[in-house]
Amino acid sequence: MSYSVGQVAEFAGVTVRTLHHYDAIGLLSPSGRSHAGHRRYDDTDLDRLQQILFYRELGFPLDQVATLLDDPHTDPREHLRRQHELLSARITRLQEMAAAVETAMEARRMGINLTPEEKFEVFGDHDPDQYAEEVQERWGDTDAYRESQRRTATYTKEDWKRLTEGLDALHNNMADLLAAGVPADSTDAMDVAEEHRLFMCDGYFHVSHEMHTCFGEMYVADERFTAVYENIRPGLAVYMRDAILANGVRNV
């Protein structure tokens, strides 16, 4: 049984362009060709593609993926064991990242001298001060915490409203692309994802593409964040995650 490049792209949830690129760099070359010269992939090729996508999901660059998969001393079962360990560690890290982002938001809030009424007006239903002790204890020694504290210490109510409005605009732009059926790995979606990353860098603290990818994973993994995006438009959490991941891959 063999499959066309279009079929494989649909199976794996990647673009045909991605498969062509993998072939061009020797990472995944199809085992066969049709009489017309078109690529044909067999089950062994699909197994290798699965391994590639596992490693890519874990953040490995393509050249390192090739090195790992072409190691003659490592069998497929060893790859699966390694990936399971890495994914388990990734889950733990994402959970920690979710907590870090939540506490970072609370830390920014603590830097504003507002009345309780103003705090609820700007931030919704959560008391900005209730996690102060936990924030200081868990994240007080991190660079992100210190940078966030330094930047937001002088923010006014209008500054926070401006940031909220800017973030809402970015989310709405992404939701519009989703509604229009624009693929998450399109240039338009990746550009909005990059705007989102730069917006966070400008307003809060430096966010690398790797960290941004972790945020994207968190939007899907943590139901609290998923709910925020799903309330904007159903499917937006996954779409945001995929666009951010595609942008990260674009900037590797």
C-alpha positions as a LaTeX table, in Angstrom:
\begin{tabular}{lrrr}
\hline
Residue & $x$ (\AA) & $y$ (\AA) & $z$ (\AA) \\
\hline
Met1 & 0.00 & 0.00 & 0.00 \\
Ser2 & 1.35 & 3.41 & $-0.92$ \\
Tyr3 & 0.00 & 6.91 & $-0.54$ \\
Ser4 & 0.25 & 10.16 & $-2.45$ \\
Val5 & 1.80 & 13.26 & $-0.97$ \\
Gly6 & $-1.66$ & 14.79 & $-0.65$ \\
Gln7 & $-2.98$ & 11.80 & 1.27 \\
Val8 & 0.00 & 11.81 & 3.62 \\
Ala9 & $-0.39$ & 15.54 & 4.22 \\
Glu10 & $-4.03$ & 14.98 & 5.16 \\
Phe11 & $-3.21$ & 12.02 & 7.43 \\
Ala12 & $-0.51$ & 13.91 & 9.29 \\
Gly13 & $-2.09$ & 17.34 & 9.41 \\
Val14 & 0.85 & 18.98 & 7.63 \\
Thr15 & 1.07 & 20.82 & 4.34 \\
Val16 & 2.24 & 19.36 & 1.06 \\
Arg17 & 4.88 & 22.07 & 1.06 \\
Thr18 & 6.24 & 20.73 & 4.35 \\
Leu19 & 6.54 & 17.20 & 2.90 \\
His20 & 8.29 & 18.56 & $-0.18$ \\
His21 & 10.72 & 20.40 & 2.10 \\
Tyr22 & 11.41 & 17.24 & 4.12 \\
Asp23 & 12.16 & 15.43 & 0.87 \\
Ala24 & 14.42 & 18.22 & $-0.39$ \\
Ile25 & 16.59 & 18.15 & 2.74 \\
Gly26 & 16.69 & 14.37 & 2.89 \\
Leu27 & 14.73 & 14.10 & 6.13 \\
Leu28 & 11.86 & 12.12 & 4.63 \\
Ser29 & 12.22 & 10.90 & 1.08 \\
Pro30 & 9.34 & 8.77 & $-0.23$ \\
Ser31 & 10.19 & 5.15 & $-0.92$ \\
Gly32 & 8.60 & 5.14 & $-4.34$ \\
Arg33 & 7.42 & 7.11 & $-7.32$ \\
Ser34 & 4.43 & 6.65 & $-9.58$ \\
His35 & 4.79 & 6.09 & $-13.31$ \\
Ala36 & 4.26 & 9.82 & $-13.69$ \\
Gly37 & 7.07 & 10.55 & $-11.22$ \\
His38 & 4.86 & 11.58 & $-8.32$ \\
Arg39 & 5.91 & 10.81 & $-4.74$ \\
Arg40 & 4.49 & 7.63 & $-3.16$ \\
Tyr41 & 4.86 & 6.93 & 0.57 \\
Asp42 & 4.66 & 3.50 & 2.18 \\
Asp43 & 4.00 & 2.50 & 5.80 \\
Thr44 & 7.68 & 2.73 & 6.70 \\
Asp45 & 7.71 & 6.30 & 5.45 \\
Leu46 & 4.64 & 7.07 & 7.55 \\
Asp47 & 6.35 & 5.62 & 10.63 \\
Arg48 & 9.32 & 7.91 & 10.04 \\
Leu49 & 7.04 & 10.90 & 9.53 \\
Gln50 & 5.34 & 10.11 & 12.83 \\
Gln51 & 8.73 & 10.14 & 14.56 \\
Ile52 & 9.64 & 13.43 & 12.86 \\
Leu53 & 6.42 & 15.08 & 14.01 \\
Phe54 & 6.88 & 13.81 & 17.55 \\
Tyr55 & 10.32 & 15.38 & 17.69 \\
Arg56 & 9.15 & 18.58 & 16.03 \\
Glu57 & 6.34 & 18.88 & 18.56 \\
Leu58 & 8.99 & 18.61 & 21.24 \\
Gly59 & 10.88 & 21.51 & 19.70 \\
Phe60 & 13.80 & 19.70 & 18.07 \\
Pro61 & 15.25 & 21.49 & 15.01 \\
Leu62 & 15.13 & 19.58 & 11.74 \\
Asp63 & 18.85 & 18.88 & 11.56 \\
Gln64 & 18.81 & 17.34 & 15.03 \\
Val65 & 15.74 & 15.26 & 14.15 \\
Ala66 & 17.63 & 13.86 & 11.17 \\
Thr67 & 20.63 & 13.03 & 13.34 \\
Leu68 & 18.46 & 11.24 & 15.89 \\
Leu69 & 16.48 & 9.23 & 13.36 \\
Asp70 & 19.50 & 8.22 & 11.32 \\
Asp71 & 21.46 & 6.96 & 14.33 \\
Pro72 & 22.09 & 3.29 & 13.49 \\
His73 & 22.40 & 2.40 & 17.17 \\
Thr74 & 18.86 & 3.51 & 18.09 \\
Asp75 & 15.84 & 1.40 & 17.18 \\
Pro76 & 12.25 & 2.75 & 16.79 \\
Arg77 & 11.22 & 1.49 & 20.22 \\
Glu78 & 14.01 & 3.53 & 21.79 \\
His79 & 12.74 & 6.62 & 19.98 \\
Leu80 & 9.27 & 6.02 & 21.37 \\
Arg81 & 10.60 & 5.57 & 24.90 \\
Arg82 & 12.63 & 8.76 & 24.60 \\
Gln83 & 9.69 & 10.68 & 23.20 \\
His84 & 7.42 & 9.44 & 25.96 \\
Glu85 & 9.86 & 10.69 & 28.56 \\
Leu86 & 10.22 & 14.03 & 26.82 \\
Leu87 & 6.48 & 14.44 & 26.38 \\
Ser88 & 5.90 & 13.65 & 30.05 \\
Ala89 & 8.46 & 16.29 & 30.95 \\
Arg90 & 6.81 & 18.67 & 28.48 \\
Ile91 & 3.42 & 18.18 & 30.15 \\
Thr92 & 4.95 & 19.04 & 33.49 \\
Arg93 & 6.66 & 22.08 & 32.03 \\
Leu94 & 3.43 & 23.27 & 30.39 \\
Gln95 & 1.60 & 22.95 & 33.67 \\
Glu96 & 4.32 & 25.00 & 35.32 \\
Met97 & 4.19 & 27.50 & 32.44 \\
Ala98 & 0.44 & 27.86 & 32.85 \\
Ala99 & 0.95 & 28.65 & 36.52 \\
Ala100 & 3.78 & 31.04 & 35.64 \\
Val101 & 1.67 & 32.97 & 33.14 \\
Glu102 & $-1.23$ & 33.19 & 35.54 \\
Thr103 & 0.98 & 34.44 & 38.35 \\
Ala104 & 2.76 & 36.83 & 35.99 \\
Met105 & $-0.60$ & 38.38 & 35.15 \\
Glu106 & $-1.34$ & 38.70 & 38.83 \\
Ala107 & 2.08 & 40.25 & 39.41 \\
Arg108 & 1.42 & 42.91 & 36.79 \\
Arg109 & $-1.85$ & 43.65 & 38.45 \\
Met110 & $-0.22$ & 44.09 & 41.81 \\
Gly111 & 1.85 & 46.94 & 40.42 \\
Ile112 & $-1.19$ & 49.17 & 39.89 \\
Asn113 & $-2.46$ & 51.49 & 42.60 \\
Leu114 & $-6.20$ & 51.08 & 41.97 \\
Thr115 & $-9.24$ & 50.97 & 44.20 \\
Pro116 & $-10.92$ & 47.56 & 44.52 \\
Glu117 & $-13.69$ & 48.79 & 42.18 \\
Glu118 & $-11.17$ & 49.78 & 39.52 \\
Lys119 & $-9.34$ & 46.50 & 39.89 \\
Phe120 & $-12.49$ & 44.55 & 39.14 \\
Glu121 & $-13.39$ & 46.89 & 36.29 \\
Val122 & $-10.11$ & 46.31 & 34.51 \\
Phe123 & $-9.42$ & 42.70 & 35.41 \\
Gly124 & $-12.77$ & 41.00 & 35.67 \\
Asp125 & $-13.86$ & 38.72 & 38.49 \\
His126 & $-10.50$ & 37.90 & 40.11 \\
Asp127 & $-9.01$ & 39.80 & 43.03 \\
Pro128 & $-5.58$ & 40.99 & 41.82 \\
Asp129 & $-4.04$ & 40.70 & 45.29 \\
Gln130 & $-5.14$ & 37.25 & 46.38 \\
Tyr131 & $-2.08$ & 35.44 & 44.96 \\
Ala132 & 0.50 & 38.05 & 45.99 \\
Glu133 & 2.24 & 35.84 & 48.55 \\
Glu134 & 2.34 & 32.84 & 46.20 \\
Val135 & 3.64 & 34.96 & 43.32 \\
Gln136 & 6.49 & 36.31 & 45.42 \\
Glu137 & 7.34 & 32.90 & 46.85 \\
Arg138 & 7.29 & 30.94 & 43.59 \\
Trp139 & 8.42 & 33.45 & 40.98 \\
Gly140 & 10.12 & 36.29 & 42.78 \\
Asp141 & 13.57 & 35.09 & 41.71 \\
Thr142 & 12.81 & 34.70 & 38.00 \\
Asp143 & 13.97 & 37.15 & 35.33 \\
Ala144 & 10.47 & 37.27 & 33.83 \\
Tyr145 & 8.97 & 38.27 & 37.17 \\
Arg146 & 11.54 & 41.01 & 37.72 \\
Glu147 & 11.18 & 42.36 & 34.20 \\
Ser148 & 7.39 & 42.31 & 34.43 \\
Gln149 & 7.50 & 44.08 & 37.79 \\
Arg150 & 9.91 & 46.71 & 36.49 \\
Arg151 & 7.88 & 47.47 & 33.39 \\
Thr152 & 4.43 & 47.47 & 34.93 \\
Ala153 & 5.31 & 49.33 & 38.11 \\
Thr154 & 4.47 & 52.65 & 36.46 \\
Tyr155 & 1.51 & 51.48 & 34.36 \\
Thr156 & $-1.66$ & 53.50 & 34.82 \\
Lys157 & $-5.23$ & 52.40 & 34.41 \\
Glu158 & $-5.17$ & 53.80 & 30.88 \\
Asp159 & $-2.01$ & 51.84 & 30.09 \\
Trp160 & $-3.72$ & 48.61 & 31.11 \\
Lys161 & $-6.81$ & 49.44 & 29.09 \\
Arg162 & $-4.63$ & 50.15 & 26.05 \\
Leu163 & $-2.87$ & 46.80 & 26.43 \\
Thr164 & $-6.16$ & 44.98 & 26.88 \\
Glu165 & $-7.61$ & 46.61 & 23.78 \\
Gly166 & $-4.49$ & 45.77 & 21.77 \\
Leu167 & $-4.60$ & 42.13 & 22.82 \\
Asp168 & $-8.32$ & 41.95 & 22.05 \\
Ala169 & $-7.66$ & 43.31 & 18.56 \\
Leu170 & $-5.04$ & 40.64 & 17.91 \\
His171 & $-7.37$ & 37.90 & 19.13 \\
Asn172 & $-10.17$ & 39.22 & 16.93 \\
Asn173 & $-7.86$ & 39.32 & 13.91 \\
Met174 & $-6.96$ & 35.69 & 14.50 \\
Ala175 & $-10.63$ & 34.78 & 14.97 \\
Asp176 & $-11.48$ & 36.46 & 11.65 \\
Leu177 & $-8.85$ & 34.37 & 9.88 \\
Leu178 & $-10.27$ & 31.23 & 11.47 \\
Ala179 & $-13.79$ & 32.20 & 10.40 \\
Ala180 & $-12.58$ & 32.79 & 6.84 \\
Gly181 & $-11.05$ & 29.30 & 6.68 \\
Val182 & $-7.48$ & 30.59 & 6.40 \\
Pro183 & $-5.05$ & 27.77 & 7.38 \\
Ala184 & $-3.26$ & 28.23 & 10.69 \\
Asp185 & 0.10 & 27.74 & 8.96 \\
Ser186 & $-0.62$ & 30.41 & 6.35 \\
Thr187 & 1.50 & 33.53 & 6.13 \\
Asp188 & $-1.42$ & 35.68 & 7.33 \\
Ala189 & $-1.99$ & 33.59 & 10.46 \\
Met190 & 1.73 & 33.31 & 11.23 \\
Asp191 & 2.08 & 37.08 & 10.87 \\
Val192 & $-0.66$ & 37.67 & 13.43 \\
Ala193 & 1.02 & 35.14 & 15.72 \\
Glu194 & 4.25 & 37.08 & 15.42 \\
Glu195 & 2.41 & 40.32 & 16.18 \\
His196 & 1.04 & 38.60 & 19.29 \\
Arg197 & 4.56 & 37.62 & 20.41 \\
Leu198 & 5.94 & 41.10 & 19.79 \\
Phe199 & 2.99 & 42.63 & 21.63 \\
Met200 & 3.85 & 40.55 & 24.70 \\
Cys201 & 7.50 & 41.54 & 24.39 \\
Asp202 & 6.60 & 45.21 & 24.17 \\
Gly203 & 4.10 & 45.25 & 27.00 \\
Tyr204 & 5.30 & 42.71 & 29.54 \\
Phe205 & 8.58 & 40.80 & 29.18 \\
His206 & 10.73 & 39.25 & 26.48 \\
Val207 & 9.05 & 36.23 & 24.91 \\
Ser208 & 11.22 & 34.04 & 22.69 \\
His209 & 9.67 & 31.96 & 19.93 \\
Glu210 & 10.21 & 28.87 & 22.07 \\
Met211 & 8.43 & 30.42 & 25.03 \\
His212 & 5.67 & 31.65 & 22.73 \\
Thr213 & 5.19 & 28.08 & 21.52 \\
Cys214 & 4.79 & 27.01 & 25.15 \\
Phe215 & 2.14 & 29.67 & 25.59 \\
Gly216 & 0.34 & 28.31 & 22.53 \\
Glu217 & 0.38 & 24.81 & 23.99 \\
Met218 & $-0.95$ & 26.21 & 27.25 \\
Tyr219 & $-3.92$ & 27.81 & 25.48 \\
Val220 & $-5.07$ & 24.29 & 24.60 \\
Ala221 & $-3.80$ & 22.34 & 27.61 \\
Asp222 & $-5.22$ & 24.58 & 30.35 \\
Glu223 & $-9.01$ & 24.76 & 30.30 \\
Arg224 & $-9.00$ & 28.21 & 31.88 \\
Phe225 & $-7.11$ & 29.70 & 28.95 \\
Thr226 & $-8.97$ & 27.54 & 26.42 \\
Ala227 & $-12.25$ & 28.97 & 27.69 \\
Val228 & $-11.06$ & 32.53 & 27.05 \\
Tyr229 & $-10.34$ & 31.79 & 23.39 \\
Glu230 & $-13.38$ & 29.56 & 22.88 \\
Asn231 & $-15.57$ & 32.41 & 24.11 \\
Ile232 & $-14.15$ & 34.60 & 21.35 \\
Arg233 & $-14.72$ & 31.94 & 18.68 \\
Pro234 & $-15.06$ & 28.14 & 18.92 \\
Gly235 & $-11.83$ & 26.50 & 17.81 \\
Leu236 & $-9.72$ & 29.61 & 18.38 \\
Ala237 & $-7.55$ & 28.06 & 21.12 \\
Val238 & $-6.28$ & 25.29 & 18.83 \\
Tyr239 & $-6.01$ & 27.71 & 15.89 \\
Met240 & $-3.91$ & 30.11 & 17.98 \\
Arg241 & $-1.70$ & 27.24 & 19.13 \\
Asp242 & $-1.17$ & 26.00 & 15.58 \\
Ala243 & $-0.43$ & 29.47 & 14.19 \\
Ile244 & 2.06 & 30.17 & 16.98 \\
Leu245 & 3.75 & 26.81 & 16.40 \\
Ala246 & 3.93 & 27.41 & 12.65 \\
Asn247 & 5.45 & 30.84 & 13.29 \\
Gly248 & 7.97 & 29.29 & 15.63 \\
Val249 & 8.96 & 26.74 & 12.98 \\
Arg250 & 9.23 & 29.55 & 10.44 \\
Asn251 & 11.71 & 31.34 & 12.67 \\
Val252 & 13.88 & 28.33 & 13.55 \\
\hline
\end{tabular}
